[in-house]
Amino acid sequence: MTDYVAILSRRYVGKEWWIKDNDYATLDWLSDGDKPSKATLDGLWASVQTEIANEATAKAVARQAVLDRLGITADEAALLLG
């Protein structure tokens, strides 16, 4: 299922819009210009999914690098941070 909120938040930064329950039919475009079509947003979904996955991977790698520098495990870090 396409996540219209994720697409709009990432690809239409600075634009004003409102959507209910991630349902394109409820998308109210408040900014100047034309509302993006459902087909346009659906076409962007794969690249947004890839972007989200890449960000999650980068975050996990960075987290592991910090743990490695500290010489502790994720479980040990969780205990320290309570």
C-alpha positions, 0 to 999 in steps of 0.5 A: 500500500502506498504511504501518501503521507511519507511521499508528500512529506519527503517529496513536497517539502514546504507544500501545505496539504491535508490527508485523512487516513492516508487515503488519496481521495481525501487529499486536500492540496492547500498550496499553490499549484496543482495537486499531484495525481495519484499516479504521480504519487504512486510512481514515487513510492518505490524511491521513497521506500528505498530512501527510508530503507537506506536511512534505517540501514545507515542509522543501524550502521552508525549505532553499531559503530558507536557500540563498537567504539564503546566496546559494549553490546546493544543490550548493555547500552539499553541497560545503561540508558535504562 
